[in-house]
Amino acid sequence: MKRLWIIIFALVVAAAVFASAAAADKPTRIEFAVTGNSVLTDVCAFSVNVASTNSGTRIDYVDTSGALTRIHVHAVEQDTFTANGKTLVGIPFRSTSSSSSTAAAM
């Protein structure tokens, strides 16, 4: 009999956990693309032009009240370096970051 109550209790707790997760609003997915240009003057004896492209996805997670609880960002950046008539295209690199509600509120 005690085992039956333990199983029932475990099922009730599991149902409450899944219900609270399901009650939160759906995450908001935001696609982004950013480009930028800069000139490096202190790396070489000559100036190097840098063209950067950064694209990816930001996903905002909220709780049932709509308060932001987590941010997840996945991005890909590729840089192109130009100097003295020569061009070097860098290999794309990926980054992923997440922050919790305390960091998201800042």
C-alpha angles and dihedrals in degrees: 000000000000090000090054091054091049091052092047091048091050091050092049092050092047091049091051092050094049092044093054091050091049092049093064118097119260116271118262114234117205122187116207139185123186129180129190143172130210140163123232110211103163102051101068136017086259134046119269120204114216123198113189132191121191123181136163149106133294118197119196118200121200136186127235092280092053094251115146110252104168142008123203121188128187115184140173120204129190125183131199119202121201129184138143093004093306127112129202119190112203125221112262112255127202130216134185128192137172132190131192129228095276092055093038092057092059 
